[in-house]
Amino acid sequence: MIKKFFIFIYCLFFSIDLIASNDGYARNGQVDIFYKDLGPAENTPVILVMGLGGQLTYWPDYLLDFLIEGGYRPIIFDNRDVGFSTSFESEGRPNVFLNYLKFYLNLPIKSPYSLDDMSNDIIAVLDTLDIKKSHLIGMSMGGMISQHVLINNPNRFYSYTQIASMVKAPDARTAPKGRLGELLRNRAGRSLTDEQRIDRAIEIYTLLGAGKENFDNPEFRQGVKKNIERSPNDTGFSRQLLAIIADRKRINNIQKIATPTLIIHGTLDPLIPISEGKRSHELIKNSSFVEIKNMGHLLSQEILEEFSEPLSQHLANNS
C-alpha cells in the first residue's frame, strides 16, 4: 500500500516527462492551447480534459500507460489560463465573494470566457492533429467542459467517460463546505508565497482524498514545487471557477447528449457529491454508472484498478 501510494505521488507530478510524446500548440481564435500527443499515431485517439486549475501534468502515468497499453492514443492539454496555454492574467482576479453572491441571487455573472469557449479548445486540438473522431474523458471541471463539446459536436466522439463531475453549476447545496470550501476560496482569492502554496496544496489534497493518504511528504512537496515552476501564475484558477458558476444553462441541454457515456463517481467525494454523478446518469440517456466505494475526488492507482475493466469495455465497445 505504501509503495503504491508513493508511485501515485510520483506519477501525479512527474509522469508526463517520462512518456514519449509530440507536443505543440492549437489555436482557437486568439487562444493558444498547449498539448501533448502521446501516440502512437495509428491508435484510436482519446482526449483527456483536466479539472479546475489543473495542468496537463496532473494526468497520472498509470492512466496514460493504461490507455496506451489498451491500444489507444492519449492526448492531453493545458486548459486555457493554466500551464503553457494562453493566460488571461490581464483580466485580473475576479472577486469570488461578490460573484458567489450574484450566483445565489440569480444575478448576471460576467466571465472572461465560458466553459463553452473552453470546449472549443478541445475541437481546436483535435483539428490541429487532424483527428476526425476521438474518445473523450473529462474529470471534474473537465467533465463540465466535455458536456458542452458533446452537445455542440455530437459526431466528433466515439464515447465519453465522466469522472467525478456534474451536469449543473454548483449551488448552496452542492458547493464544497467547511475547510475545503475555505481553502478553495483562499486559492481563488489570495496570492501566497510558493511555500504557502505548497502547504495549502497538501491540505487541499488531503481533504480531496477523503483523508485516506498523507500528502505531507518530500515527494509531494517537490511535485507541487515543480508545477509552480512550470506555471507560476495561479490566478487562472479564479477565472476558471468564475466560468463554472456562470454556466447556469448547461443542464437544460444535457439530455441532448447521445454519445455512449460511462459515469464514474466516488462515494466519499467531498467536492462533488455522488448524488450529482447519479443525476448525470439520470439525465444522460445513453449512460452507465459505476460507483466506487471509498473514492474521494482523486484518481489514485488503486482507484483506477477498480474501474479499469468497465472503462476498457466502454472504450472497446464504442470504438
N, C-alpha and C positions, 0 to 999 in steps of 0.2 A: 504493500500500500504506500509506504513512504517513498520507495523507488519510483512508483508510478506518479506520485504527486510531484516529485522534482522533475520528472520528464515533462509533466504538464506545464510546470512553471517555465522550463527551458524553452519548450515549443511555443508557448504563448508569446514570448518576446523575441526569440532568436531564430525561429524555424525558417522564415521565408528566405533568408540568405543562403540556406543550405540546399535549396531546391533549384535546379537549373531552370532558367526562365528567360523569356524575352519581355522587355518592358518598353514603355513608350507613353505617349500622350494621345488622348482622343479629344477632339474639340466639339463642344456643344455651345454654339454662339460664341460668346466671349469667355467661356469657361473651359479650362484645360483640366482633364481628368487623367491622373497618372494610374497606369495599370501594369500588372504583371500577368503574362500569359504563360502558364506553367506546362502547357503542352502535354503529350505530343500532339502535333497539329492534326494528325489523322484521326484522333479520338473524338468522341462526341463532347462538345463543349458544355461546361457547367459554370455559369457566372454566379459569384457569391457577393452578397450585399451586406456590408457590416452595419453595426448599430451606432447609436448616438456617441459621437466623439471618438469613435474607434478608427484607427488607421488600418491599412491592409495587413500590417504586421501582426494584428490581433488574431488572424486566422491561424489556428494551430497546425503544426506539421502533420500530426496524426490524421487530421481530417483531410488535408490535401493529399497525403500519401494514400489514404483510403480510396479517394476518388481516382487517382492515377492508377492504382493497382486494379481498380474495377474497370478500367478501360475508358476513363473519361479525361477531359482536358480542362482542369480548373483555371478560371480566370478571376483574379481578384483586383480590386482597385481602391484608391483613396476616394471616399465621398468628397464632394466639393466642401471646402472650408476646413479640411484636415489634411495632414500629411503633405505630400508633394503636389496635391491638386490646388486649383485656384483658391486663394483666401479672400474672404470678404471682410478683412480686418478694417478696411476703410469705412465700413458701415457702422463701426462702433459696437460696443457690447450693449445689448438691449437690457432694459430694466425688467428683471424677471418678476419681481413682486407686482409691478404695475400691469404687466401683460397677463399674469395669472389672475389678477383682479378683473381685467377686461374679459378673460375667458369665462370666469364664473358669473359675471354679469351679462354674458352674451353680447358683449360689445365687439366691434370690428378690431382685428389684430393685424397690424401691418408687419410683414416679414420680408427681409431682403430677397428671399427665394422661398419656394414652396417645395413640399415633398413631390409634387407633380414635376416640378423643374428637375429635381434630383432623379426622378425616374427616367427622364430623358437622357440623363448622363449614362445610364445603363445602355440605352439604344446607341448612343454615340460610340461607346466602347465596342459593342458588337459590330457596328457598321465599319469602324476603323479596322477591325480584324477580319472584315468581310465574312462575318458569320450570319447566316440567314435565320438559323434557329438554334436554340440552346435550352438546356435545363436551367432552372433558377432556384437559388437558395437564399433566403433572407432571414436575418436574425435580428430580433428586437426592432429598432427603428428601420433596419434593413428590410424587415417584413412589411412594414407600412409603405415604404418606397416601392417594394416589389408589387404590392397590391395595385398601386397606380399603374405601373408598367404593364401589368396583366390586363387591366381594364382597357387601357389605350392601345395595346399591341397584342391582341389575343393570338395572333398567328406566328409570333416570334418565339414561342416557348413550348417545349415538349411537356414539361412538368414544372411544378412549383413545390418547394419544401419550405414551410414556415416554422421557424424555431423561436419560441419564447416571444411571441408578438401578439398584436391585437388589431381589430378592424375599425377602431374609432380613436378619437383623441382622448387622452386620459382626463377623467373628471375627478370631483372631490372623493368619489368612492374608490376609484382605481389608481389615483396618483400615489406615488410612494410616500409612506408615512414615517413618522418618528425620525430616528437618527439618520437613516438612509436618505429620506427626503431632505433633511437638513444639509447633509453632505453634498447632495446633487445641486441644491440651490446655491451652496457655497461655491461649488465648481463653476456654476453658470455666472455667478456674480462677483467673484473676487479673484484678484491676481495674487499668487503666492510665490515664494521662493521655490527653487527646484526641490530642496529638501522637504519643504512643507507639502509640495505636490506629491512627493513620494509617500510621505506619511498618510496623506489623505487617500491616496490610491490603495494603500494597504487596508485602511479601514473600509473603504467602499467595496473592495473585492471580498473582504471577509464577510460583509453583510450580503453581497450578491450571491456568494457561495453558500448562503444559509448557515454560516458559521461552521462548516464541516472541514475546513482546511485552515492552516496557519500561514498567512501570507507574509508575516513579518520575518523575512529571512534574506540573506545576502543575494540569492539568485533573483528573487522577485524585485528587490530594490534596484539591482543592476538592470533588470529588464525595463522597469519604469524609466530609469535614467536614460537608457538607450532610446526609448520612444520620445522622451522630451527633447533629446538632442536631434532626433530626426525631424521633429515638428515642434519647435519651441513655443509657438503661439497657440494657446489653448482657448482663445475666445470663440473659435468656431463652434464649440460645444453649446454656448448660449444661443447662437443663431440657429443651429440645428434644432435645439429644444423649442425655440420660438416657432419654427416651421411645423413641428409636431403639434403644438397646441393650437396653431392657426388652422389646422387641417380638419375642420369640423364636418365637411360634407362627404368625405370618402366613404363612410358607412352606407350612404344612400346608393352607392354604385357597386357595392361588394358582390351583390347577387349576380352581377354581370360576369363575374369570373367563372369561366367554364373549363379552364386548364386543370388537368388532373393534379390534385393537391394533397400533400401529406403534412399534417399539422402535429408538431412535437412540442410538448409543454411539460414543465416540471411541477410537481405537487407543492414544492416549497419555494416557488419563485416569489421573491419579496418585491420585485419591481413591477411585474405584470402578472396579476393573479391568474391562476389556472382557469378560473371561470371565463376569462377573456379568450383563452385558447379554445375552450369548448364553444364559446359564442362564435368564434371564427368558423369552427366546424359546422355549426348550425346554418350559417349564412353562406358559406362557400359550398355550393351544391355538390360538386364532384370532388369531395374531400374525404379523407380518413383521418382519424385522430389517434395519436399514441401518447398516453400518459406515462411519464417517467417518475417513479417514486423517488423521493429524496433528491431530486434535481432542483437546484436554485435557478439562477439566471446566468450560469456559466456553463461552458461546454468543455468538460474535462474528458480525458481519455476513457475513463470508466463509463461516463455518460454516453459517449459515442458508441461504445461497445453494446450498450443496452438497446440502442435503436439502429444499429448498423444493418441488421437483417431487413427490417421493413424499409429502410432507406434504399438498400441495394435493390430490393424487389420493385420499389416505386420507380426508381430510375430505369431499371431494365424493362419494366412493363410499358414504359411510356417513351422509349427512345424511337 
